């Protein structure tokens, strides 16, 4: 395992150069459930070299 330091969006986009698929959680800005994706997800979707899979949490799955 490798630990990377820096802004999450930038680090993940850099890592996408060596990846076949980037899987990113879709938390949403400010934690609001109605927001489709947060700033890190947006950066990855816009700038990643490989395909990006955004994974969210369904309202029924929340505690």
Long-range contacts (C-beta under 8 A, 24 or more apart in sequence): 8-40, 9-39, 9-40, 9-42, 9-43, 9-44, 9-47, 10-43, 12-40, 12-43, 12-44, 12-48, 13-43, 13-44, 13-47, 13-48, 13-49, 16-44, 16-47, 16-48, 16-49, 16-50, 16-52, 17-49, 17-50, 19-49, 19-50, 20-50, 20-51, 21-50, 21-51, 21-52, 21-53, 22-48, 22-50, 22-51, 22-52, 22-53, 23-52, 23-53, 23-55, 24-52, 24-53, 24-54, 24-55, 25-54, 25-55, 25-56, 26-54, 26-55, 26-56, 26-57, 33-59, 33-62
